[in-house]
Amino acid sequence: MVSPTTASHDHILKRQVYERSGVQEYWIVHPVDRMVTVYRLIDGAYQRPEVYELTGTLASLAVPEAVIDWNELPVD
């Protein structure tokens, strides 16, 4: 989950490190805004991120058996 104090670190620095390291997929969950930003590595570079609402389910393309059901998570 992203924190307001680390948002730029998560979106810029961590993303760059993960991209260089070959991490296939990088999710940043924004609980307050009820959204998730997903970066996917294609040909060695993260493409434009996809943004989803925290509703329904979302499956990882890198690990297809990993499916998150956002409706099952507690809401503060």
Distance bins in CASP14 RR format, pairs under 12 A and 6 or more apart:
PFRMAT RR
TARGET T0000
AUTHOR 0000-0000-0000
RMODE 2
METHOD distances of the structure
MODEL  1
1 7 0 0 0 0 0 1 0 0 0 0 0
1 10 0 0 0 0 1 0 0 0 0 0 0
1 27 0 0 0 0 1 0 0 0 0 0 0
1 28 0 0 0 0 1 0 0 0 0 0 0
1 29 1 0 1 0 0 0 0 0 0 0 0
1 30 1 0 0 1 0 0 0 0 0 0 0
1 31 1 0 1 0 0 0 0 0 0 0 0
1 32 0 0 0 0 1 0 0 0 0 0 0
1 33 0 0 0 0 0 1 0 0 0 0 0
1 34 0 0 0 0 0 1 0 0 0 0 0
1 35 0 0 0 0 0 1 0 0 0 0 0
1 36 0 0 0 0 1 0 0 0 0 0 0
1 37 0 0 0 0 0 1 0 0 0 0 0
1 54 0 0 0 0 0 1 0 0 0 0 0
1 73 0 0 0 0 0 1 0 0 0 0 0
1 76 0 0 0 0 0 1 0 0 0 0 0
2 8 0 0 0 0 1 0 0 0 0 0 0
2 9 0 0 0 0 1 0 0 0 0 0 0
2 10 1 0 1 0 0 0 0 0 0 0 0
2 11 1 0 0 1 0 0 0 0 0 0 0
2 12 0 0 0 0 0 1 0 0 0 0 0
2 14 0 0 0 0 1 0 0 0 0 0 0
2 15 0 0 0 0 0 1 0 0 0 0 0
2 26 0 0 0 0 0 1 0 0 0 0 0
2 27 0 0 0 0 0 1 0 0 0 0 0
2 28 1 0 1 0 0 0 0 0 0 0 0
2 29 1 0 0 1 0 0 0 0 0 0 0
2 30 1 0 1 0 0 0 0 0 0 0 0
2 31 0 0 0 0 1 0 0 0 0 0 0
2 32 0 0 0 0 1 0 0 0 0 0 0
2 33 0 0 0 0 1 0 0 0 0 0 0
2 35 0 0 0 0 0 1 0 0 0 0 0
2 36 0 0 0 0 1 0 0 0 0 0 0
2 37 0 0 0 0 1 0 0 0 0 0 0
3 9 0 0 0 0 1 0 0 0 0 0 0
3 10 0 0 0 0 1 0 0 0 0 0 0
3 11 0 0 0 0 0 1 0 0 0 0 0
3 28 0 0 0 0 0 1 0 0 0 0 0
3 29 0 0 0 0 0 1 0 0 0 0 0
3 30 0 0 0 0 1 0 0 0 0 0 0
3 31 0 0 0 0 1 0 0 0 0 0 0
3 32 0 0 0 0 1 0 0 0 0 0 0
4 10 0 0 0 0 0 1 0 0 0 0 0
4 30 0 0 0 0 1 0 0 0 0 0 0
4 31 0 0 0 0 0 1 0 0 0 0 0
4 32 0 0 0 0 1 0 0 0 0 0 0
4 33 0 0 0 0 0 1 0 0 0 0 0
6 12 0 0 0 0 0 1 0 0 0 0 0
6 13 0 0 0 0 1 0 0 0 0 0 0
6 14 0 0 0 0 1 0 0 0 0 0 0
6 28 0 0 0 0 0 1 0 0 0 0 0
6 30 0 0 0 0 0 1 0 0 0 0 0
7 13 0 0 0 0 0 1 0 0 0 0 0
7 14 0 0 0 0 0 1 0 0 0 0 0
7 15 0 0 0 0 0 1 0 0 0 0 0
7 28 0 0 0 0 1 0 0 0 0 0 0
7 29 0 0 0 0 0 1 0 0 0 0 0
7 30 0 0 0 0 1 0 0 0 0 0 0
7 32 0 0 0 0 0 1 0 0 0 0 0
7 33 0 0 0 0 0 1 0 0 0 0 0
7 37 0 0 0 0 0 1 0 0 0 0 0
8 14 0 0 0 0 1 0 0 0 0 0 0
8 15 0 0 0 0 0 1 0 0 0 0 0
8 16 0 0 0 0 0 1 0 0 0 0 0
8 28 0 0 0 0 0 1 0 0 0 0 0
9 15 0 0 0 0 1 0 0 0 0 0 0
9 16 0 0 0 0 0 1 0 0 0 0 0
9 17 0 0 0 0 0 1 0 0 0 0 0
9 28 0 0 0 0 0 1 0 0 0 0 0
10 16 0 0 0 0 0 1 0 0 0 0 0
10 17 0 0 0 0 0 1 0 0 0 0 0
10 18 0 0 0 0 0 1 0 0 0 0 0
10 26 0 0 0 0 1 0 0 0 0 0 0
10 27 0 0 0 0 0 1 0 0 0 0 0
10 28 1 0 1 0 0 0 0 0 0 0 0
10 29 0 0 0 0 1 0 0 0 0 0 0
10 30 0 0 0 0 1 0 0 0 0 0 0
10 37 0 0 0 0 1 0 0 0 0 0 0
10 39 0 0 0 0 0 1 0 0 0 0 0
10 49 0 0 0 0 0 1 0 0 0 0 0
11 18 0 0 0 0 0 1 0 0 0 0 0
11 19 0 0 0 0 0 1 0 0 0 0 0
11 26 0 0 0 0 1 0 0 0 0 0 0
11 27 0 0 0 0 0 1 0 0 0 0 0
11 28 1 0 0 1 0 0 0 0 0 0 0
11 30 0 0 0 0 0 1 0 0 0 0 0
11 37 1 0 0 1 0 0 0 0 0 0 0
11 39 0 0 0 0 1 0 0 0 0 0 0
11 46 0 0 0 0 0 1 0 0 0 0 0
11 49 0 0 0 0 1 0 0 0 0 0 0
11 51 0 0 0 0 0 1 0 0 0 0 0
12 18 0 0 0 0 0 1 0 0 0 0 0
12 19 0 0 0 0 0 1 0 0 0 0 0
12 28 0 0 0 0 0 1 0 0 0 0 0
12 39 0 0 0 0 0 1 0 0 0 0 0
12 46 0 0 0 0 0 1 0 0 0 0 0
13 19 0 0 0 0 0 1 0 0 0 0 0
13 20 0 0 0 0 0 1 0 0 0 0 0
14 20 0 0 0 0 0 1 0 0 0 0 0
14 21 0 0 0 0 0 1 0 0 0 0 0
14 23 0 0 0 0 1 0 0 0 0 0 0
14 26 1 0 0 1 0 0 0 0 0 0 0
14 27 0 0 0 0 0 1 0 0 0 0 0
14 28 0 0 0 0 1 0 0 0 0 0 0
14 37 0 0 0 0 0 1 0 0 0 0 0
14 39 0 0 0 0 0 1 0 0 0 0 0
14 46 0 0 0 0 0 1 0 0 0 0 0
15 21 0 0 0 0 0 1 0 0 0 0 0
15 22 0 0 0 0 0 1 0 0 0 0 0
15 23 0 0 0 0 1 0 0 0 0 0 0
15 25 0 0 0 0 0 1 0 0 0 0 0
15 26 1 0 0 1 0 0 0 0 0 0 0
15 27 0 0 0 0 0 1 0 0 0 0 0
15 28 0 0 0 0 1 0 0 0 0 0 0
15 37 0 0 0 0 1 0 0 0 0 0 0
15 38 0 0 0 0 0 1 0 0 0 0 0
15 39 1 0 0 1 0 0 0 0 0 0 0
15 40 0 0 0 0 0 1 0 0 0 0 0
15 41 0 0 0 0 0 1 0 0 0 0 0
15 45 0 0 0 0 0 1 0 0 0 0 0
15 46 1 0 0 1 0 0 0 0 0 0 0
15 47 0 0 0 0 0 1 0 0 0 0 0
15 49 0 0 0 0 1 0 0 0 0 0 0
16 22 0 0 0 0 0 1 0 0 0 0 0
16 23 0 0 0 0 0 1 0 0 0 0 0
16 26 0 0 0 0 0 1 0 0 0 0 0
16 39 0 0 0 0 0 1 0 0 0 0 0
16 45 0 0 0 0 0 1 0 0 0 0 0
16 46 0 0 0 0 1 0 0 0 0 0 0
17 23 0 0 0 0 1 0 0 0 0 0 0
17 26 0 0 0 0 1 0 0 0 0 0 0
17 46 0 0 0 0 0 1 0 0 0 0 0
18 24 0 0 0 0 1 0 0 0 0 0 0
18 25 0 0 0 0 1 0 0 0 0 0 0
18 26 1 0 1 0 0 0 0 0 0 0 0
18 27 0 0 0 0 0 1 0 0 0 0 0
18 28 0 0 0 0 0 1 0 0 0 0 0
18 39 1 0 0 1 0 0 0 0 0 0 0
18 40 0 0 0 0 0 1 0 0 0 0 0
18 41 0 0 0 0 1 0 0 0 0 0 0
18 44 0 0 0 0 0 1 0 0 0 0 0
18 45 0 0 0 0 0 1 0 0 0 0 0
18 46 1 0 0 1 0 0 0 0 0 0 0
18 62 0 0 0 0 0 1 0 0 0 0 0
19 25 0 0 0 0 0 1 0 0 0 0 0
19 26 1 0 0 1 0 0 0 0 0 0 0
19 39 1 0 0 1 0 0 0 0 0 0 0
19 40 0 0 0 0 0 1 0 0 0 0 0
19 41 1 0 0 1 0 0 0 0 0 0 0
19 42 0 0 0 0 0 1 0 0 0 0 0
19 43 0 0 0 0 0 1 0 0 0 0 0
19 44 1 0 0 1 0 0 0 0 0 0 0
19 45 1 0 0 1 0 0 0 0 0 0 0
19 46 1 0 1 0 0 0 0 0 0 0 0
19 47 0 0 0 0 0 1 0 0 0 0 0
19 49 0 0 0 0 0 1 0 0 0 0 0
20 26 0 0 0 0 0 1 0 0 0 0 0
20 41 0 0 0 0 0 1 0 0 0 0 0
20 44 0 0 0 0 1 0 0 0 0 0 0
20 45 0 0 0 0 1 0 0 0 0 0 0
20 46 0 0 0 0 0 1 0 0 0 0 0
21 41 0 0 0 0 1 0 0 0 0 0 0
21 44 0 0 0 0 0 1 0 0 0 0 0
21 46 0 0 0 0 0 1 0 0 0 0 0
22 39 0 0 0 0 0 1 0 0 0 0 0
22 40 0 0 0 0 0 1 0 0 0 0 0
22 41 1 0 1 0 0 0 0 0 0 0 0
22 42 0 0 0 0 0 1 0 0 0 0 0
22 43 0 0 0 0 0 1 0 0 0 0 0
22 44 1 0 0 1 0 0 0 0 0 0 0
22 45 0 0 0 0 1 0 0 0 0 0 0
22 46 0 0 0 0 1 0 0 0 0 0 0
22 62 0 0 0 0 0 1 0 0 0 0 0
23 38 0 0 0 0 0 1 0 0 0 0 0
23 39 0 0 0 0 1 0 0 0 0 0 0
23 40 0 0 0 0 1 0 0 0 0 0 0
23 41 1 0 0 1 0 0 0 0 0 0 0
23 44 0 0 0 0 0 1 0 0 0 0 0
23 45 0 0 0 0 0 1 0 0 0 0 0
23 46 0 0 0 0 1 0 0 0 0 0 0
23 60 0 0 0 0 0 1 0 0 0 0 0
23 62 0 0 0 0 1 0 0 0 0 0 0
23 63 0 0 0 0 0 1 0 0 0 0 0
24 38 0 0 0 0 0 1 0 0 0 0 0
24 39 0 0 0 0 1 0 0 0 0 0 0
24 40 1 0 0 1 0 0 0 0 0 0 0
24 41 1 0 1 0 0 0 0 0 0 0 0
24 42 0 0 0 0 1 0 0 0 0 0 0
24 43 0 0 0 0 0 1 0 0 0 0 0
24 44 0 0 0 0 1 0 0 0 0 0 0
24 45 0 0 0 0 0 1 0 0 0 0 0
24 46 0 0 0 0 1 0 0 0 0 0 0
24 47 0 0 0 0 0 1 0 0 0 0 0
24 60 0 0 0 0 1 0 0 0 0 0 0
24 61 1 0 0 1 0 0 0 0 0 0 0
24 62 1 1 0 0 0 0 0 0 0 0 0
24 63 0 0 0 0 1 0 0 0 0 0 0
24 64 0 0 0 0 0 1 0 0 0 0 0
24 66 0 0 0 0 0 1 0 0 0 0 0
25 36 0 0 0 0 0 1 0 0 0 0 0
25 37 0 0 0 0 0 1 0 0 0 0 0
25 38 1 0 0 1 0 0 0 0 0 0 0
25 39 1 0 0 1 0 0 0 0 0 0 0
25 40 1 0 1 0 0 0 0 0 0 0 0
25 41 1 0 0 1 0 0 0 0 0 0 0
25 42 0 0 0 0 0 1 0 0 0 0 0
25 46 0 0 0 0 1 0 0 0 0 0 0
25 47 0 0 0 0 0 1 0 0 0 0 0
25 49 0 0 0 0 0 1 0 0 0 0 0
25 50 0 0 0 0 0 1 0 0 0 0 0
25 58 0 0 0 0 0 1 0 0 0 0 0
25 59 0 0 0 0 0 1 0 0 0 0 0
25 60 1 0 1 0 0 0 0 0 0 0 0
25 61 1 0 0 1 0 0 0 0 0 0 0
25 62 1 1 0 0 0 0 0 0 0 0 0
25 63 1 0 0 1 0 0 0 0 0 0 0
25 64 0 0 0 0 0 1 0 0 0 0 0
25 66 0 0 0 0 1 0 0 0 0 0 0
26 36 0 0 0 0 0 1 0 0 0 0 0
26 37 0 0 0 0 1 0 0 0 0 0 0
26 38 1 0 0 1 0 0 0 0 0 0 0
26 39 1 0 1 0 0 0 0 0 0 0 0
26 40 0 0 0 0 1 0 0 0 0 0 0
26 41 0 0 0 0 1 0 0 0 0 0 0
26 46 1 0 0 1 0 0 0 0 0 0 0
26 47 0 0 0 0 0 1 0 0 0 0 0
26 49 0 0 0 0 1 0 0 0 0 0 0
26 50 0 0 0 0 0 1 0 0 0 0 0
26 60 0 0 0 0 0 1 0 0 0 0 0
26 61 0 0 0 0 0 1 0 0 0 0 0
26 62 0 0 0 0 1 0 0 0 0 0 0
27 35 0 0 0 0 0 1 0 0 0 0 0
27 36 1 0 1 0 0 0 0 0 0 0 0
27 37 1 0 0 1 0 0 0 0 0 0 0
27 38 1 0 1 0 0 0 0 0 0 0 0
27 39 1 0 0 1 0 0 0 0 0 0 0
27 40 0 0 0 0 1 0 0 0 0 0 0
27 46 0 0 0 0 0 1 0 0 0 0 0
27 49 0 0 0 0 1 0 0 0 0 0 0
27 50 0 0 0 0 1 0 0 0 0 0 0
27 51 0 0 0 0 0 1 0 0 0 0 0
27 52 0 0 0 0 1 0 0 0 0 0 0
27 54 0 0 0 0 0 1 0 0 0 0 0
27 58 0 0 0 0 1 0 0 0 0 0 0
27 59 0 0 0 0 0 1 0 0 0 0 0
27 60 1 0 0 1 0 0 0 0 0 0 0
27 61 0 0 0 0 0 1 0 0 0 0 0
27 62 0 0 0 0 1 0 0 0 0 0 0
27 63 0 0 0 0 0 1 0 0 0 0 0
27 66 0 0 0 0 1 0 0 0 0 0 0
27 68 0 0 0 0 1 0 0 0 0 0 0
27 70 0 0 0 0 0 1 0 0 0 0 0
28 35 0 0 0 0 1 0 0 0 0 0 0
28 36 1 0 0 1 0 0 0 0 0 0 0
28 37 1 0 1 0 0 0 0 0 0 0 0
28 38 1 0 0 1 0 0 0 0 0 0 0
28 39 1 0 0 1 0 0 0 0 0 0 0
28 46 0 0 0 0 0 1 0 0 0 0 0
28 49 0 0 0 0 1 0 0 0 0 0 0
28 50 0 0 0 0 0 1 0 0 0 0 0
28 51 0 0 0 0 1 0 0 0 0 0 0
28 52 0 0 0 0 0 1 0 0 0 0 0
29 35 0 0 0 0 1 0 0 0 0 0 0
29 36 1 0 1 0 0 0 0 0 0 0 0
29 37 0 0 0 0 1 0 0 0 0 0 0
29 38 0 0 0 0 1 0 0 0 0 0 0
29 51 0 0 0 0 0 1 0 0 0 0 0
29 52 0 0 0 0 0 1 0 0 0 0 0
29 53 0 0 0 0 0 1 0 0 0 0 0
29 54 1 0 0 1 0 0 0 0 0 0 0
29 58 0 0 0 0 0 1 0 0 0 0 0
29 68 0 0 0 0 1 0 0 0 0 0 0
29 70 0 0 0 0 1 0 0 0 0 0 0
29 73 0 0 0 0 1 0 0 0 0 0 0
30 36 1 0 0 1 0 0 0 0 0 0 0
30 37 1 0 0 1 0 0 0 0 0 0 0
30 38 0 0 0 0 0 1 0 0 0 0 0
30 49 0 0 0 0 0 1 0 0 0 0 0
30 51 0 0 0 0 1 0 0 0 0 0 0
30 52 0 0 0 0 0 1 0 0 0 0 0
30 53 0 0 0 0 0 1 0 0 0 0 0
30 54 0 0 0 0 1 0 0 0 0 0 0
31 54 1 0 0 1 0 0 0 0 0 0 0
31 70 0 0 0 0 0 1 0 0 0 0 0
31 73 0 0 0 0 1 0 0 0 0 0 0
31 74 0 0 0 0 0 1 0 0 0 0 0
31 75 0 0 0 0 1 0 0 0 0 0 0
31 76 1 0 0 1 0 0 0 0 0 0 0
32 54 0 0 0 0 0 1 0 0 0 0 0
32 75 0 0 0 0 0 1 0 0 0 0 0
32 76 0 0 0 0 1 0 0 0 0 0 0
33 51 0 0 0 0 1 0 0 0 0 0 0
33 52 0 0 0 0 0 1 0 0 0 0 0
33 53 0 0 0 0 1 0 0 0 0 0 0
33 54 0 0 0 0 1 0 0 0 0 0 0
34 51 0 0 0 0 0 1 0 0 0 0 0
34 52 0 0 0 0 1 0 0 0 0 0 0
34 53 1 0 0 1 0 0 0 0 0 0 0
34 54 1 0 1 0 0 0 0 0 0 0 0
34 55 1 0 0 1 0 0 0 0 0 0 0
34 56 0 0 0 0 0 1 0 0 0 0 0
34 70 0 0 0 0 1 0 0 0 0 0 0
34 71 0 0 0 0 0 1 0 0 0 0 0
34 73 0 0 0 0 0 1 0 0 0 0 0
34 75 0 0 0 0 1 0 0 0 0 0 0
34 76 0 0 0 0 0 1 0 0 0 0 0
35 49 0 0 0 0 0 1 0 0 0 0 0
35 50 0 0 0 0 0 1 0 0 0 0 0
35 51 1 0 1 0 0 0 0 0 0 0 0
35 52 1 0 0 1 0 0 0 0 0 0 0
35 53 1 0 1 0 0 0 0 0 0 0 0
35 54 1 0 0 1 0 0 0 0 0 0 0
35 55 0 0 0 0 1 0 0 0 0 0 0
35 58 0 0 0 0 0 1 0 0 0 0 0
35 70 0 0 0 0 0 1 0 0 0 0 0
36 49 0 0 0 0 1 0 0 0 0 0 0
36 50 0 0 0 0 1 0 0 0 0 0 0
36 51 1 0 0 1 0 0 0 0 0 0 0
36 52 1 0 1 0 0 0 0 0 0 0 0
36 53 0 0 0 0 1 0 0 0 0 0 0
36 54 1 0 0 1 0 0 0 0 0 0 0
36 55 0 0 0 0 0 1 0 0 0 0 0
36 56 0 0 0 0 0 1 0 0 0 0 0
36 57 0 0 0 0 0 1 0 0 0 0 0
36 58 1 0 0 1 0 0 0 0 0 0 0
36 60 0 0 0 0 0 1 0 0 0 0 0
36 68 0 0 0 0 1 0 0 0 0 0 0
36 70 0 0 0 0 1 0 0 0 0 0 0
36 73 0 0 0 0 0 1 0 0 0 0 0
37 46 0 0 0 0 0 1 0 0 0 0 0
37 48 0 0 0 0 0 1 0 0 0 0 0
37 49 1 0 1 0 0 0 0 0 0 0 0
37 50 1 0 0 1 0 0 0 0 0 0 0
37 51 1 0 1 0 0 0 0 0 0 0 0
37 52 0 0 0 0 1 0 0 0 0 0 0
37 53 0 0 0 0 0 1 0 0 0 0 0
37 54 0 0 0 0 0 1 0 0 0 0 0
37 58 0 0 0 0 0 1 0 0 0 0 0
38 46 0 0 0 0 1 0 0 0 0 0 0
38 47 0 0 0 0 1 0 0 0 0 0 0
38 48 0 0 0 0 0 1 0 0 0 0 0
38 49 1 0 0 1 0 0 0 0 0 0 0
38 50 1 0 1 0 0 0 0 0 0 0 0
38 51 1 0 0 1 0 0 0 0 0 0 0
38 52 1 0 0 1 0 0 0 0 0 0 0
38 58 1 0 0 1 0 0 0 0 0 0 0
38 59 0 0 0 0 0 1 0 0 0 0 0
38 60 0 0 0 0 1 0 0 0 0 0 0
38 61 0 0 0 0 1 0 0 0 0 0 0
38 62 0 0 0 0 1 0 0 0 0 0 0
38 68 0 0 0 0 0 1 0 0 0 0 0
39 45 0 0 0 0 1 0 0 0 0 0 0
39 46 1 0 1 0 0 0 0 0 0 0 0
39 47 1 0 0 1 0 0 0 0 0 0 0
39 48 0 0 0 0 1 0 0 0 0 0 0
39 49 1 0 1 0 0 0 0 0 0 0 0
39 50 0 0 0 0 1 0 0 0 0 0 0
39 51 0 0 0 0 0 1 0 0 0 0 0
39 60 0 0 0 0 0 1 0 0 0 0 0
39 61 0 0 0 0 0 1 0 0 0 0 0
39 62 0 0 0 0 0 1 0 0 0 0 0
40 46 1 0 0 1 0 0 0 0 0 0 0
40 47 1 0 1 0 0 0 0 0 0 0 0
40 48 0 0 0 0 1 0 0 0 0 0 0
40 49 0 0 0 0 1 0 0 0 0 0 0
40 50 1 0 0 1 0 0 0 0 0 0 0
40 60 0 0 0 0 1 0 0 0 0 0 0
40 61 1 0 0 1 0 0 0 0 0 0 0
40 62 1 0 0 1 0 0 0 0 0 0 0
40 63 0 0 0 0 0 1 0 0 0 0 0
41 47 1 0 0 1 0 0 0 0 0 0 0
41 49 0 0 0 0 0 1 0 0 0 0 0
41 61 0 0 0 0 0 1 0 0 0 0 0
41 62 0 0 0 0 1 0 0 0 0 0 0
42 48 0 0 0 0 0 1 0 0 0 0 0
42 61 0 0 0 0 0 1 0 0 0 0 0
42 62 0 0 0 0 0 1 0 0 0 0 0
47 61 0 0 0 0 0 1 0 0 0 0 0
50 58 0 0 0 0 1 0 0 0 0 0 0
50 60 0 0 0 0 0 1 0 0 0 0 0
50 61 0 0 0 0 0 1 0 0 0 0 0
51 58 0 0 0 0 0 1 0 0 0 0 0
52 58 1 0 1 0 0 0 0 0 0 0 0
52 59 0 0 0 0 0 1 0 0 0 0 0
52 60 0 0 0 0 0 1 0 0 0 0 0
52 68 0 0 0 0 1 0 0 0 0 0 0
52 70 0 0 0 0 1 0 0 0 0 0 0
53 70 1 0 0 1 0 0 0 0 0 0 0
53 71 0 0 0 0 0 1 0 0 0 0 0
54 68 0 0 0 0 1 0 0 0 0 0 0
54 69 0 0 0 0 0 1 0 0 0 0 0
54 70 1 0 1 0 0 0 0 0 0 0 0
54 71 0 0 0 0 1 0 0 0 0 0 0
54 72 0 0 0 0 0 1 0 0 0 0 0
54 73 1 0 0 1 0 0 0 0 0 0 0
54 74 0 0 0 0 0 1 0 0 0 0 0
54 75 0 0 0 0 1 0 0 0 0 0 0
55 68 0 0 0 0 0 1 0 0 0 0 0
55 69 0 0 0 0 1 0 0 0 0 0 0
55 70 1 0 1 0 0 0 0 0 0 0 0
55 71 1 0 0 1 0 0 0 0 0 0 0
55 72 0 0 0 0 0 1 0 0 0 0 0
55 73 0 0 0 0 0 1 0 0 0 0 0
55 75 0 0 0 0 0 1 0 0 0 0 0
56 67 0 0 0 0 1 0 0 0 0 0 0
56 68 0 0 0 0 1 0 0 0 0 0 0
56 69 1 0 0 1 0 0 0 0 0 0 0
56 70 1 0 1 0 0 0 0 0 0 0 0
56 71 1 0 1 0 0 0 0 0 0 0 0
56 72 0 0 0 0 1 0 0 0 0 0 0
56 73 0 0 0 0 0 1 0 0 0 0 0
57 66 0 0 0 0 0 1 0 0 0 0 0
57 67 1 0 1 0 0 0 0 0 0 0 0
57 68 1 0 0 1 0 0 0 0 0 0 0
57 69 1 0 1 0 0 0 0 0 0 0 0
57 70 1 0 0 1 0 0 0 0 0 0 0
57 71 0 0 0 0 1 0 0 0 0 0 0
57 72 0 0 0 0 1 0 0 0 0 0 0
57 73 0 0 0 0 0 1 0 0 0 0 0
58 64 0 0 0 0 0 1 0 0 0 0 0
58 66 0 0 0 0 1 0 0 0 0 0 0
58 67 1 0 0 1 0 0 0 0 0 0 0
58 68 1 0 1 0 0 0 0 0 0 0 0
58 69 0 0 0 0 1 0 0 0 0 0 0
58 70 1 0 0 1 0 0 0 0 0 0 0
58 71 0 0 0 0 0 1 0 0 0 0 0
58 72 0 0 0 0 0 1 0 0 0 0 0
58 73 0 0 0 0 0 1 0 0 0 0 0
59 65 0 0 0 0 1 0 0 0 0 0 0
59 66 1 0 0 1 0 0 0 0 0 0 0
59 67 1 0 1 0 0 0 0 0 0 0 0
59 68 1 0 0 1 0 0 0 0 0 0 0
59 69 0 0 0 0 0 1 0 0 0 0 0
59 70 0 0 0 0 0 1 0 0 0 0 0
60 66 1 0 1 0 0 0 0 0 0 0 0
60 67 1 0 0 1 0 0 0 0 0 0 0
60 68 0 0 0 0 1 0 0 0 0 0 0
61 67 0 0 0 0 0 1 0 0 0 0 0
END
